[in-house]
Amino acid sequence: MGPRTRKARITVLALVAAGATFMAASAIAGVTVYSNSFTSRGGVKDLRHAEGKHCDKSWRKKAKKVVIRAKKGRAVCGYRPPVEGDASMPDHYFQATEKLDKSTPKSVRDHVYLGVGVRSAKDTGYELWVFPTERKFKVARRAGGDNVGFLAKGKNKAIKGRGKRNVLGLKAVGSQIIAKVNGKRLAKTVDRNPGQVDGRKAEVMLGYKKHRSKSVSMTVDDIKLQVPNP
């Protein structure tokens, strides 16, 4: 299936809770259709559990942040905002500020990644994984079941280490995938068969690759979803 340049509309799945706003603004990336800074408990409810059996979500009232926790290893804990494309393969740019929480044990930090995803569905999507302790990244392509490949990977000094906030951004426009961290481009690639990745949703995620009983956690703040200018 060839590249697609259709400008997808956004379907709102739920009423926006306090603290989350819908807005239109001119920007290089396009029009912002959803943002959430989690200033209230109601805004936290917008993030809905998408994947992972040993996960939980809470709100730090004083810090105004969401905490996502994986209770044990070999898990991906994913949560999605209440918006999605009205058709498969929407052109989306999704961004979130994430930080590996200080409660994560030192012995497993190298096996934990922070992530964002676009065109997500049950077992498909494009994902940016950032390993803050090693300052490494991967751009993953999930095309159903165990079919997971990587469009790009590497190490970049723009990735900040543990205890520091990283702004993760992932854009899918037609067959082109662009990954950013803290405003710096990590990768720009082309998927030769984008029709296999046909989800409609965006996602924030915490990945825990080591099989351990210790829990790990991250904080999430300032999520934003954009579409191309009409």
C-alpha positions as CSV (number, residue, x, y, z in Angstrom):
1,M,0.0,0.0,0.0
2,G,1.5,3.4,-1.0
3,P,1.9,6.5,1.1
4,R,-1.2,8.3,2.3
5,T,-1.5,12.0,2.9
6,R,-5.1,12.2,4.0
7,K,-5.6,14.7,6.8
8,A,-7.6,12.7,9.3
9,R,-10.3,14.2,11.5
10,I,-10.4,13.5,15.2
11,T,-13.3,11.7,17.0
12,V,-13.8,12.6,20.6
13,L,-14.5,9.5,22.7
14,A,-15.5,11.2,25.9
15,L,-16.3,14.5,27.4
16,V,-13.1,16.4,28.3
17,A,-12.6,16.5,32.0
18,A,-11.4,19.5,33.9
19,G,-7.7,20.1,33.2
20,A,-7.9,18.8,29.6
21,T,-8.6,21.3,26.8
22,F,-9.4,21.2,23.2
23,M,-7.9,24.0,21.2
24,A,-6.9,25.0,17.7
25,A,-3.5,26.7,17.3
26,S,-1.1,27.5,14.5
27,A,2.1,25.5,14.8
28,I,4.8,23.9,12.6
29,A,3.4,20.5,13.5
30,G,-0.2,21.4,12.7
31,V,-3.3,22.0,14.7
32,T,-3.6,20.9,18.3
33,V,-6.8,19.0,18.9
34,Y,-6.2,17.7,22.4
35,S,-3.9,18.6,25.3
36,N,-3.8,17.7,29.0
37,S,-1.6,19.1,31.7
38,F,-3.2,17.0,34.5
39,T,-3.9,19.9,36.8
40,S,-6.9,18.1,38.3
41,R,-7.9,14.6,39.1
42,G,-10.6,14.8,36.4
43,G,-7.9,15.3,33.8
44,V,-6.2,12.1,34.9
45,K,-9.3,10.1,34.3
46,D,-8.9,11.0,30.6
47,L,-6.0,8.5,30.3
48,R,-7.5,5.1,29.8
49,H,-5.8,1.8,30.3
50,A,-4.8,0.2,26.9
51,E,-2.4,-2.6,27.7
52,G,-0.6,-4.4,30.4
53,K,-1.9,-6.8,33.2
54,H,0.2,-5.6,36.1
55,C,-0.2,-1.8,35.8
56,D,-1.7,1.1,37.7
57,K,-2.1,4.8,37.4
58,S,-2.3,7.5,40.1
59,W,-2.1,11.3,40.4
60,R,0.4,13.3,42.3
61,K,-1.7,16.3,43.3
62,K,1.1,18.6,44.4
63,A,3.2,18.0,41.3
64,K,0.2,17.8,38.9
65,K,1.5,14.7,37.2
66,V,0.3,11.2,36.4
67,V,2.3,8.3,37.8
68,I,2.2,5.0,35.7
69,R,3.6,1.9,37.4
70,A,4.5,-1.5,36.2
71,K,4.3,-3.8,39.2
72,K,6.7,-6.4,37.8
73,G,8.9,-7.0,34.8
74,R,8.3,-8.2,31.3
75,A,5.4,-5.8,30.9
76,V,4.3,-2.8,28.9
77,C,1.8,-0.5,30.6
78,G,0.0,1.7,28.1
79,Y,-2.6,4.4,28.5
80,R,-4.5,6.4,25.8
81,P,-6.2,9.8,25.7
82,P,-9.9,9.9,24.7
83,V,-9.4,10.9,21.1
84,E,-8.7,8.9,17.9
85,G,-8.7,9.3,14.1
86,D,-12.1,8.7,12.4
87,A,-10.4,6.3,10.0
88,S,-7.4,4.0,9.9
89,M,-3.9,5.4,9.5
90,P,-4.5,9.0,10.6
91,D,-1.8,11.6,10.3
92,H,-0.9,12.3,13.9
93,Y,1.8,14.0,15.9
94,F,1.7,13.0,19.6
95,Q,3.9,14.4,22.3
96,A,4.3,13.8,26.1
97,T,6.7,14.8,28.8
98,E,7.9,11.7,30.7
99,K,10.4,11.0,33.4
100,L,11.7,7.8,35.0
101,D,10.6,8.0,38.6
102,K,13.2,8.0,41.4
103,S,11.4,5.1,43.0
104,T,12.6,2.8,40.2
105,P,15.3,0.5,41.6
106,K,18.8,1.1,40.3
107,S,19.3,-2.6,39.5
108,V,16.6,-2.5,36.7
109,R,16.8,1.1,35.4
110,D,18.7,0.1,32.3
111,H,15.8,-2.2,31.3
112,V,13.1,0.4,31.5
113,Y,11.9,2.6,28.6
114,L,9.5,5.5,28.3
115,G,7.4,5.6,25.2
116,V,4.7,7.3,23.0
117,G,2.8,5.7,20.2
118,V,0.7,6.7,17.2
119,R,-1.7,4.7,15.0
120,S,-2.1,2.4,18.0
121,A,-4.6,-0.5,18.2
122,K,-4.6,-3.8,20.1
123,D,-1.4,-5.1,18.7
124,T,-0.3,-2.6,16.1
125,G,1.3,0.9,16.1
126,Y,4.4,2.9,15.8
127,E,6.2,3.6,19.0
128,L,9.2,5.6,20.2
129,W,11.1,4.0,23.1
130,V,13.6,6.0,25.1
131,F,15.9,4.4,27.6
132,P,17.0,7.4,29.7
133,T,19.8,5.8,31.7
134,E,21.6,4.7,28.5
135,R,20.4,7.6,26.4
136,K,19.3,5.2,23.7
137,F,16.1,5.0,21.6
138,K,14.2,2.7,19.3
139,V,11.4,3.4,16.8
140,A,9.3,0.3,16.9
141,R,6.8,-1.0,14.3
142,R,4.1,-3.3,15.6
143,A,2.2,-5.0,12.8
144,G,0.1,-7.6,14.7
145,G,0.8,-10.4,17.1
146,D,4.6,-10.9,17.6
147,N,5.4,-9.0,14.4
148,V,7.6,-6.3,16.0
149,G,10.4,-4.6,14.0
150,F,12.5,-1.5,14.4
151,L,12.6,1.3,11.9
152,A,15.5,3.1,13.6
153,K,17.6,2.8,16.8
154,G,20.6,4.5,18.3
155,K,22.0,6.7,21.0
156,N,21.6,10.5,21.3
157,K,22.8,13.1,23.7
158,A,19.5,14.9,23.4
159,I,18.0,12.2,25.7
160,K,18.3,13.3,29.3
161,G,19.2,10.8,32.0
162,R,17.2,9.4,34.9
163,G,15.5,12.0,37.1
164,K,15.2,14.4,34.2
165,R,12.2,15.1,32.0
166,N,12.2,14.1,28.4
167,V,9.7,15.4,25.9
168,L,9.0,12.6,23.5
169,G,7.3,13.2,20.2
170,L,6.3,10.8,17.4
171,K,4.8,11.8,14.0
172,A,3.2,9.6,11.4
173,V,2.3,11.3,8.1
174,G,1.5,8.9,5.3
175,S,4.3,6.4,5.2
176,Q,6.8,8.8,6.9
177,I,7.6,8.4,10.6
178,I,9.6,11.0,12.6
179,A,10.8,10.6,16.2
180,K,11.9,13.5,18.4
181,V,13.1,14.1,21.9
182,N,13.4,17.5,23.6
183,G,12.8,19.1,20.2
184,K,15.7,17.3,18.5
185,R,15.1,14.8,15.7
186,L,16.2,11.2,16.6
187,A,15.0,9.6,13.3
188,K,13.1,10.1,10.1
189,T,12.2,6.9,8.3
190,V,9.7,5.5,5.7
191,D,7.6,2.4,6.3
192,R,7.4,0.5,3.0
193,N,4.1,-1.1,4.0
194,P,2.2,1.4,6.2
195,G,-1.1,-0.4,5.5
196,Q,-0.2,-3.1,8.1
197,V,-0.1,-0.4,10.8
198,D,-3.7,0.8,10.7
199,G,-4.6,1.8,14.3
200,R,-6.3,5.1,15.1
201,K,-5.2,6.0,18.6
202,A,-2.3,7.5,20.5
203,E,-0.6,6.1,23.6
204,V,1.8,6.8,26.4
205,M,3.7,3.8,27.7
206,L,6.1,2.4,30.3
207,G,8.1,-0.6,29.2
208,Y,9.8,-3.0,31.6
209,K,11.9,-5.5,29.7
210,K,13.5,-7.5,32.6
211,H,11.7,-10.3,34.3
212,R,11.8,-9.0,37.9
213,S,9.3,-8.7,40.8
214,K,10.4,-5.2,41.6
215,S,8.1,-2.4,40.5
216,V,9.1,0.5,38.3
217,S,7.3,3.8,37.5
218,M,7.4,7.0,35.4
219,T,5.6,10.3,35.5
220,V,3.7,11.8,32.6
221,D,2.8,15.4,32.0
222,D,1.7,17.8,29.2
223,I,0.4,15.4,26.5
224,K,-0.6,16.9,23.2
225,L,-2.1,15.5,20.0
226,Q,-1.9,17.4,16.7
227,V,-3.0,16.9,13.1
228,P,-1.8,18.6,9.9
229,N,-3.1,22.0,9.1
230,P,-6.3,21.6,6.9
